[in-house]
């Protein structure tokens, strides 16, 4: 899996929230709320075959990350079997 399936949810330049591919200057999607942007980013990544969704706060720093199956989670849960 390549990093091309990853998306970042970032504050929009003129308000709202953008879904962006890493390294791209243009947003894949623009929404009025962060929740809508997170949902859209998850949908885009899921349709692309899985990857990471990284959610940024208003300050631009990453505050959360979500692996969308069948993505490669760097910290998978440990099986208790």
Steps between C-alpha positions, in 0.01 A plus 500: 500500500634841413464824694282637219189371678564713809299815567531787747208694649624858535343842569395672177669826402166682489323310778357151508712188463692346210587139417844498339731243350855535642709731277197634312415868504140436393240352735327172410192629684385804700237488776359741754578280804795291609270198557376517138861522378601198711211296361584601141872424550416153636273438200770610251767282667266200528411528129871523412575171677589613851760726658533767767279797586683761708288760676657839571379752757442871428867557591605272210650231723391136461268414787372160387563228242273227371599191300241400242505128414676336334760762586832425667457604865844576649361422849252213457314367804673202656304177473435343843485138370 
